[in-house]
Amino acid sequence: MFRFAEPAQQNRAGWRERTLLPRSPRIKSVVIVPVSPHELSVPAPRSTNTASTTDRLHHLDALRGLLMLLGIVLHAALIYSVESDWVIGDARRSRVFDWIYAVIHAFRMQTFFMISGILTVRMLKKGPTAFLRDRGLRLAIPLLTIALTLNALQTLLAFGGTRFWEEYSGGRWVGHLWFIVDLLIFCVLVAGLTAWRPEVTRWHLPQFGGAIIGILPLGTAGAMWLRDTWIGHDSYGAGLFTPAELLVYFPFFLFGFLYRPGTDPARLRQLALWSIGLLVGCLVNPFPQLDGMGLYVTAGISWSASILCLYGGSLVLNRPHPFVRTLSDAAYTVYLVHHLAVIVFGLLLLPLTLAIGGKFLIVVLGTCGVSFAFHRGVVSRSRWLSLLMNGNTRPVRMRPG
């Protein structure tokens, strides 16, 4: 889910041929020169006509790091939300946290799926077989690792020994890892499609002008209607996947798959401008009495906010920065462990009489600190943990600082 550009191929000895041309045209020699792995990993020069598919998209690094931080905020807000029925809940609650949850929930996972779609089409350049092998390492291994360890522990902490197996086997073993399950399913689907039609990686968004922004929510609203009236919210495979969830989120993944950041700035700017119009229209909602308008408004806010995140990120965050790279490197580990950390901090604060605003800040800051420290001090220093929690088979290389 979270890999960007792959290093260039090199021969087994780590050497590369160079042709040295002295000033005399009559002399020509071929010399084998040792080259550092860093030099070998530098991508090819950018084409003057199209964006290179090996260029790192720095704004996606920044966005997934920021969205991961918002995930901590969202789950901490659920402890103190009036409407939520989460794993744990404080006796004192406030509507403010319902609003925090609603705003973040409207676009966060949708944008994550868009980013995953963008990266998927780039990785499929290696071929569907190599792509699935890579996704198996990066997604399936961490999924099993966390499901069997941290998710079991958080279920035990939240429900005790008497209800542990009932809750764990009923779907708590997946818990917040549902995103990985859905992403694995989407990856298998597009890999099969690519094996059948290799040109799929060159497809683009349909040319309906900016009006496509108004069309996209219709499909999502329809999926939500099917979920609410026919399919239901039931999960299958002991909580492994939810068909309605797949139906709602797949269009966002597909949009990212067809989205081509950097290839047509005018087109992307047009989509962003129409997204602003759609967002304003949905927030105003001039026709609340129409049947289905509530579903369309919900879908429209999700689509417009997610597209604006992508476009806005490409404008202001698309440059390398050490902090952003550190945040991005830790994002996968933070995603995997933050859920348990939020529950632990929330449980510790339940009996205290602090203001809920103070409790909320402690949970957020404590979870951020513990999650990043765990990645930096433990996971990134261990080859085995890098494999089990990040699906990373490359040697561990710590950056300075």
ROMIVO-582578 format. One record per residue (C-alpha): y, z, x; residue number from 1. Coordinates in steps of 0.05 Angstrom, whole numbers, plus 5000, padded with zeros to 4 digits. Layout:
! residues N
+------+------+------+------+
:    Y :    Z :    X : resi :
+------+------+------+------+
:    Y :    Z :    X :  NUM :
...
+------+------+------+------+
***
This chain:
! residues 401
+------+------+------+------+
:    Y :    Z :    X : resi :
+------+------+------+------+
: 5000 : 5000 : 5000 :    1 :
: 5047 : 5018 : 5055 :    2 :
: 5036 : 4972 : 5114 :    3 :
: 5089 : 4922 : 5134 :    4 :
: 5085 : 4870 : 5190 :    5 :
: 5019 : 4865 : 5228 :    6 :
: 5020 : 4861 : 5304 :    7 :
: 5010 : 4794 : 5335 :    8 :
: 4940 : 4776 : 5359 :    9 :
: 4925 : 4783 : 5433 :   10 :
: 4864 : 4769 : 5476 :   11 :
: 4816 : 4826 : 5494 :   12 :
: 4845 : 4836 : 5564 :   13 :
: 4916 : 4842 : 5538 :   14 :
: 4940 : 4782 : 5578 :   15 :
: 4978 : 4720 : 5558 :   16 :
: 4989 : 4653 : 5592 :   17 :
: 5059 : 4632 : 5612 :   18 :
: 5080 : 4566 : 5641 :   19 :
: 5133 : 4574 : 5695 :   20 :
: 5175 : 4513 : 5710 :   21 :
: 5213 : 4516 : 5776 :   22 :
: 5275 : 4475 : 5789 :   23 :
: 5235 : 4419 : 5822 :   24 :
: 5205 : 4375 : 5768 :   25 :
: 5147 : 4357 : 5815 :   26 :
: 5121 : 4428 : 5817 :   27 :
: 5087 : 4460 : 5758 :   28 :
: 5043 : 4522 : 5758 :   29 :
: 5008 : 4564 : 5707 :   30 :
: 5008 : 4639 : 5721 :   31 :
: 4971 : 4693 : 5682 :   32 :
: 5021 : 4750 : 5672 :   33 :
: 5004 : 4819 : 5643 :   34 :
: 5045 : 4832 : 5581 :   35 :
: 5057 : 4899 : 5548 :   36 :
: 5029 : 4911 : 5477 :   37 :
: 5100 : 4922 : 5453 :   38 :
: 5121 : 4853 : 5476 :   39 :
: 5059 : 4822 : 5443 :   40 :
: 5078 : 4854 : 5377 :   41 :
: 5147 : 4821 : 5373 :   42 :
: 5146 : 4772 : 5315 :   43 :
: 5161 : 4699 : 5322 :   44 :
: 5234 : 4676 : 5321 :   45 :
: 5264 : 4669 : 5252 :   46 :
: 5264 : 4600 : 5222 :   47 :
: 5333 : 4572 : 5207 :   48 :
: 5310 : 4551 : 5137 :   49 :
: 5267 : 4606 : 5110 :   50 :
: 5258 : 4680 : 5121 :   51 :
: 5201 : 4697 : 5167 :   52 :
: 5144 : 4732 : 5133 :   53 :
: 5134 : 4776 : 5194 :   54 :
: 5204 : 4806 : 5193 :   55 :
: 5203 : 4879 : 5174 :   56 :
: 5240 : 4892 : 5109 :   57 :
: 5278 : 4954 : 5129 :   58 :
: 5306 : 4966 : 5059 :   59 :
: 5235 : 4974 : 5033 :   60 :
: 5223 : 5028 : 5086 :   61 :
: 5285 : 5064 : 5061 :   62 :
: 5270 : 5055 : 4987 :   63 :
: 5199 : 5080 : 4990 :   64 :
: 5221 : 5141 : 5030 :   65 :
: 5277 : 5156 : 4980 :   66 :
: 5231 : 5144 : 4921 :   67 :
: 5180 : 5192 : 4951 :   68 :
: 5234 : 5246 : 4956 :   69 :
: 5251 : 5233 : 4883 :   70 :
: 5177 : 5246 : 4868 :   71 :
: 5184 : 5316 : 4895 :   72 :
: 5246 : 5326 : 4852 :   73 :
: 5210 : 5299 : 4791 :   74 :
: 5149 : 5343 : 4797 :   75 :
: 5191 : 5405 : 4812 :   76 :
: 5232 : 5390 : 4750 :   77 :
: 5169 : 5390 : 4707 :   78 :
: 5159 : 5464 : 4722 :   79 :
: 5225 : 5481 : 4688 :   80 :
: 5228 : 5426 : 4635 :   81 :
: 5229 : 5446 : 4562 :   82 :
: 5187 : 5387 : 4537 :   83 :
: 5135 : 5384 : 4593 :   84 :
: 5065 : 5410 : 4591 :   85 :
: 5050 : 5404 : 4665 :   86 :
: 4999 : 5438 : 4709 :   87 :
: 5043 : 5500 : 4714 :   88 :
: 5106 : 5521 : 4677 :   89 :
: 5159 : 5575 : 4686 :   90 :
: 5176 : 5621 : 4628 :   91 :
: 5250 : 5603 : 4635 :   92 :
: 5267 : 5530 : 4623 :   93 :
: 5326 : 5484 : 4614 :   94 :
: 5341 : 5416 : 4582 :   95 :
: 5375 : 5396 : 4647 :   96 :
: 5306 : 5387 : 4678 :   97 :
: 5284 : 5343 : 4620 :   98 :
: 5342 : 5297 : 4637 :   99 :
: 5325 : 5298 : 4711 :  100 :
: 5253 : 5279 : 4696 :  101 :
: 5272 : 5224 : 4646 :  102 :
: 5321 : 5190 : 4693 :  103 :
: 5274 : 5189 : 4753 :  104 :
: 5213 : 5171 : 4711 :  105 :
: 5249 : 5110 : 4682 :  106 :
: 5247 : 5071 : 4746 :  107 :
: 5212 : 5107 : 4803 :  108 :
: 5139 : 5084 : 4796 :  109 :
: 5161 : 5017 : 4769 :  110 :
: 5200 : 5005 : 4834 :  111 :
: 5141 : 5029 : 4875 :  112 :
: 5097 : 4977 : 4842 :  113 :
: 5149 : 4923 : 4855 :  114 :
: 5151 : 4942 : 4929 :  115 :
: 5075 : 4941 : 4931 :  116 :
: 5075 : 4871 : 4901 :  117 :
: 5125 : 4847 : 4954 :  118 :
: 5083 : 4874 : 5010 :  119 :
: 5018 : 4849 : 4980 :  120 :
: 5038 : 4776 : 4981 :  121 :
: 5059 : 4783 : 5054 :  122 :
: 4993 : 4815 : 5074 :  123 :
: 4953 : 4762 : 5036 :  124 :
: 4975 : 4712 : 5089 :  125 :
: 4916 : 4740 : 5130 :  126 :
: 4867 : 4717 : 5076 :  127 :
: 4837 : 4754 : 5017 :  128 :
: 4777 : 4782 : 5055 :  129 :
: 4819 : 4813 : 5111 :  130 :
: 4868 : 4837 : 5059 :  131 :
: 4815 : 4874 : 5019 :  132 :
: 4786 : 4905 : 5082 :  133 :
: 4855 : 4931 : 5100 :  134 :
: 4869 : 4957 : 5030 :  135 :
: 4802 : 4992 : 5030 :  136 :
: 4821 : 5030 : 5092 :  137 :
: 4893 : 5045 : 5071 :  138 :
: 4880 : 5063 : 4999 :  139 :
: 4807 : 5081 : 4985 :  140 :
: 4796 : 5129 : 5043 :  141 :
: 4859 : 5172 : 5030 :  142 :
: 4842 : 5171 : 4956 :  143 :
: 4774 : 5201 : 4967 :  144 :
: 4799 : 5249 : 5020 :  145 :
: 4853 : 5280 : 4977 :  146 :
: 4812 : 5278 : 4912 :  147 :
: 4756 : 5319 : 4945 :  148 :
: 4801 : 5368 : 4981 :  149 :
: 4874 : 5381 : 4961 :  150 :
: 4865 : 5361 : 4888 :  151 :
: 4805 : 5407 : 4883 :  152 :
: 4846 : 5463 : 4913 :  153 :
: 4906 : 5453 : 4868 :  154 :
: 4861 : 5452 : 4806 :  155 :
: 4830 : 5518 : 4828 :  156 :
: 4898 : 5549 : 4839 :  157 :
: 4926 : 5526 : 4773 :  158 :
: 4866 : 5539 : 4727 :  159 :
: 4823 : 5589 : 4763 :  160 :
: 4748 : 5589 : 4774 :  161 :
: 4727 : 5593 : 4701 :  162 :
: 4762 : 5528 : 4681 :  163 :
: 4758 : 5493 : 4748 :  164 :
: 4701 : 5444 : 4736 :  165 :
: 4723 : 5427 : 4665 :  166 :
: 4793 : 5409 : 4689 :  167 :
: 4772 : 5377 : 4755 :  168 :
: 4718 : 5332 : 4726 :  169 :
: 4762 : 5315 : 4667 :  170 :
: 4812 : 5278 : 4710 :  171 :
: 4847 : 5329 : 4754 :  172 :
: 4807 : 5303 : 4813 :  173 :
: 4851 : 5240 : 4808 :  174 :
: 4915 : 5273 : 4787 :  175 :
: 4976 : 5242 : 4820 :  176 :
: 4931 : 5193 : 4858 :  177 :
: 4929 : 5148 : 4796 :  178 :
: 4980 : 5103 : 4831 :  179 :
: 4929 : 5088 : 4887 :  180 :
: 4874 : 5073 : 4836 :  181 :
: 4919 : 5025 : 4797 :  182 :
: 4943 : 4992 : 4861 :  183 :
: 4871 : 4981 : 4885 :  184 :
: 4855 : 4947 : 4820 :  185 :
: 4916 : 4903 : 4825 :  186 :
: 4899 : 4885 : 4897 :  187 :
: 4829 : 4864 : 4877 :  188 :
: 4857 : 4821 : 4821 :  189 :
: 4907 : 4783 : 4865 :  190 :
: 4857 : 4776 : 4922 :  191 :
: 4808 : 4743 : 4874 :  192 :
: 4863 : 4698 : 4848 :  193 :
: 4884 : 4680 : 4919 :  194 :
: 4812 : 4663 : 4938 :  195 :
: 4809 : 4617 : 4877 :  196 :
: 4879 : 4588 : 4884 :  197 :
: 4906 : 4597 : 4955 :  198 :
: 4974 : 4569 : 4935 :  199 :
: 4987 : 4631 : 4893 :  200 :
: 5022 : 4664 : 4952 :  201 :
: 5075 : 4610 : 4948 :  202 :
: 5091 : 4619 : 4874 :  203 :
: 5161 : 4643 : 4854 :  204 :
: 5192 : 4675 : 4793 :  205 :
: 5198 : 4626 : 4735 :  206 :
: 5265 : 4590 : 4734 :  207 :
: 5296 : 4615 : 4669 :  208 :
: 5361 : 4633 : 4702 :  209 :
: 5384 : 4704 : 4694 :  210 :
: 5356 : 4704 : 4623 :  211 :
: 5288 : 4723 : 4650 :  212 :
: 5315 : 4794 : 4657 :  213 :
: 5321 : 4798 : 4582 :  214 :
: 5251 : 4768 : 4572 :  215 :
: 5213 : 4814 : 4619 :  216 :
: 5223 : 4877 : 4576 :  217 :
: 5192 : 4841 : 4516 :  218 :
: 5125 : 4839 : 4552 :  219 :
: 5130 : 4912 : 4572 :  220 :
: 5152 : 4933 : 4503 :  221 :
: 5092 : 4896 : 4475 :  222 :
: 5045 : 4932 : 4523 :  223 :
: 5075 : 4998 : 4503 :  224 :
: 5065 : 4981 : 4430 :  225 :
: 4992 : 4964 : 4443 :  226 :
: 4985 : 5030 : 4480 :  227 :
: 5015 : 5070 : 4423 :  228 :
: 4981 : 5035 : 4365 :  229 :
: 4915 : 5007 : 4389 :  230 :
: 4892 : 5020 : 4460 :  231 :
: 4914 : 5093 : 4464 :  232 :
: 4924 : 5136 : 4525 :  233 :
: 4851 : 5150 : 4539 :  234 :
: 4825 : 5146 : 4610 :  235 :
: 4757 : 5123 : 4633 :  236 :
: 4710 : 5137 : 4691 :  237 :
: 4722 : 5213 : 4689 :  238 :
: 4797 : 5201 : 4691 :  239 :
: 4794 : 5146 : 4743 :  240 :
: 4837 : 5096 : 4707 :  241 :
: 4875 : 5086 : 4642 :  242 :
: 4875 : 5016 : 4612 :  243 :
: 4943 : 5025 : 4578 :  244 :
: 4973 : 5047 : 4644 :  245 :
: 4947 : 4985 : 4679 :  246 :
: 4976 : 4941 : 4624 :  247 :
: 5045 : 4973 : 4628 :  248 :
: 5052 : 4973 : 4704 :  249 :
: 5019 : 4907 : 4724 :  250 :
: 5080 : 4865 : 4705 :  251 :
: 5122 : 4904 : 4754 :  252 :
: 5071 : 4892 : 4809 :  253 :
: 5068 : 4818 : 4791 :  254 :
: 5144 : 4814 : 4792 :  255 :
: 5144 : 4841 : 4863 :  256 :
: 5089 : 4792 : 4881 :  257 :
: 5133 : 4734 : 4858 :  258 :
: 5199 : 4764 : 4883 :  259 :
: 5221 : 4734 : 4949 :  260 :
: 5273 : 4779 : 4982 :  261 :
: 5318 : 4741 : 5030 :  262 :
: 5296 : 4671 : 5010 :  263 :
: 5349 : 4656 : 4956 :  264 :
: 5407 : 4705 : 4958 :  265 :
: 5444 : 4670 : 4901 :  266 :
: 5383 : 4674 : 4856 :  267 :
: 5372 : 4748 : 4871 :  268 :
: 5445 : 4763 : 4860 :  269 :
: 5441 : 4729 : 4793 :  270 :
: 5382 : 4772 : 4774 :  271 :
: 5419 : 4835 : 4795 :  272 :
: 5481 : 4816 : 4754 :  273 :
: 5439 : 4804 : 4692 :  274 :
: 5404 : 4870 : 4705 :  275 :
: 5471 : 4906 : 4702 :  276 :
: 5485 : 4874 : 4635 :  277 :
: 5416 : 4892 : 4608 :  278 :
: 5422 : 4964 : 4632 :  279 :
: 5490 : 4973 : 4599 :  280 :
: 5465 : 4940 : 4535 :  281 :
: 5404 : 4985 : 4532 :  282 :
: 5444 : 5048 : 4545 :  283 :
: 5493 : 5029 : 4489 :  284 :
: 5437 : 5005 : 4443 :  285 :
: 5479 : 4973 : 4388 :  286 :
: 5419 : 4960 : 4342 :  287 :
: 5379 : 5025 : 4339 :  288 :
: 5356 : 5011 : 4268 :  289 :
: 5315 : 4950 : 4287 :  290 :
: 5239 : 4959 : 4290 :  291 :
: 5214 : 4962 : 4362 :  292 :
: 5284 : 4969 : 4391 :  293 :
: 5267 : 5037 : 4421 :  294 :
: 5209 : 5007 : 4460 :  295 :
: 5252 : 4948 : 4483 :  296 :
: 5308 : 4996 : 4506 :  297 :
: 5258 : 5039 : 4545 :  298 :
: 5228 : 4977 : 4578 :  299 :
: 5297 : 4946 : 4591 :  300 :
: 5322 : 5008 : 4627 :  301 :
: 5260 : 5008 : 4671 :  302 :
: 5265 : 4935 : 4689 :  303 :
: 5340 : 4933 : 4702 :  304 :
: 5341 : 4998 : 4742 :  305 :
: 5282 : 4977 : 4785 :  306 :
: 5310 : 4909 : 4801 :  307 :
: 5378 : 4940 : 4818 :  308 :
: 5342 : 4988 : 4865 :  309 :
: 5310 : 4929 : 4902 :  310 :
: 5374 : 4889 : 4905 :  311 :
: 5419 : 4947 : 4921 :  312 :
: 5372 : 4970 : 4976 :  313 :
: 5373 : 4900 : 5007 :  314 :
: 5449 : 4903 : 5010 :  315 :
: 5461 : 4972 : 5039 :  316 :
: 5395 : 4994 : 5071 :  317 :
: 5368 : 4932 : 5104 :  318 :
: 5379 : 4953 : 5176 :  319 :
: 5335 : 4992 : 5224 :  320 :
: 5350 : 5066 : 5231 :  321 :
: 5308 : 5120 : 5267 :  322 :
: 5314 : 5169 : 5209 :  323 :
: 5293 : 5116 : 5158 :  324 :
: 5234 : 5096 : 5200 :  325 :
: 5212 : 5169 : 5207 :  326 :
: 5220 : 5179 : 5132 :  327 :
: 5179 : 5116 : 5119 :  328 :
: 5124 : 5135 : 5168 :  329 :
: 5116 : 5202 : 5133 :  330 :
: 5121 : 5176 : 5062 :  331 :
: 5047 : 5165 : 5051 :  332 :
: 5028 : 5235 : 5075 :  333 :
: 5085 : 5265 : 5034 :  334 :
: 5059 : 5229 : 4972 :  335 :
: 4989 : 5256 : 4983 :  336 :
: 5006 : 5329 : 4997 :  337 :
: 5071 : 5342 : 4959 :  338 :
: 5036 : 5354 : 4892 :  339 :
: 4997 : 5414 : 4920 :  340 :
: 5059 : 5440 : 4955 :  341 :
: 5101 : 5438 : 4891 :  342 :
: 5046 : 5476 : 4854 :  343 :
: 5041 : 5529 : 4909 :  344 :
: 5116 : 5541 : 4913 :  345 :
: 5121 : 5541 : 4837 :  346 :
: 5066 : 5592 : 4830 :  347 :
: 5097 : 5637 : 4882 :  348 :
: 5164 : 5636 : 4846 :  349 :
: 5137 : 5647 : 4775 :  350 :
: 5140 : 5724 : 4776 :  351 :
: 5209 : 5726 : 4808 :  352 :
: 5272 : 5735 : 4766 :  353 :
: 5314 : 5684 : 4804 :  354 :
: 5356 : 5634 : 4766 :  355 :
: 5315 : 5572 : 4751 :  356 :
: 5365 : 5529 : 4788 :  357 :
: 5351 : 5569 : 4851 :  358 :
: 5276 : 5566 : 4840 :  359 :
: 5281 : 5491 : 4832 :  360 :
: 5319 : 5482 : 4897 :  361 :
: 5269 : 5527 : 4934 :  362 :
: 5210 : 5486 : 4908 :  363 :
: 5243 : 5419 : 4927 :  364 :
: 5267 : 5440 : 4996 :  365 :
: 5204 : 5479 : 5012 :  366 :
: 5159 : 5421 : 4992 :  367 :
: 5200 : 5371 : 5033 :  368 :
: 5198 : 5416 : 5094 :  369 :
: 5123 : 5431 : 5090 :  370 :
: 5103 : 5360 : 5074 :  371 :
: 5143 : 5328 : 5131 :  372 :
: 5122 : 5382 : 5180 :  373 :
: 5049 : 5372 : 5162 :  374 :
: 5055 : 5297 : 5175 :  375 :
: 5095 : 5304 : 5239 :  376 :
: 5058 : 5363 : 5269 :  377 :
: 4987 : 5351 : 5244 :  378 :
: 4970 : 5283 : 5214 :  379 :
: 5008 : 5239 : 5263 :  380 :
: 4977 : 5275 : 5322 :  381 :
: 4905 : 5267 : 5300 :  382 :
: 4866 : 5202 : 5299 :  383 :
: 4817 : 5230 : 5248 :  384 :
: 4870 : 5255 : 5201 :  385 :
: 4910 : 5191 : 5209 :  386 :
: 4848 : 5154 : 5186 :  387 :
: 4829 : 5202 : 5129 :  388 :
: 4899 : 5211 : 5101 :  389 :
: 4935 : 5147 : 5120 :  390 :
: 4878 : 5098 : 5130 :  391 :
: 4906 : 5085 : 5199 :  392 :
: 4856 : 5063 : 5252 :  393 :
: 4907 : 5049 : 5306 :  394 :
: 4917 : 5098 : 5364 :  395 :
: 4967 : 5153 : 5350 :  396 :
: 5034 : 5142 : 5384 :  397 :
: 5086 : 5195 : 5374 :  398 :
: 5158 : 5172 : 5376 :  399 :
: 5206 : 5214 : 5418 :  400 :
: 5243 : 5269 : 5380 :  401 :
+------+------+------+------+
***
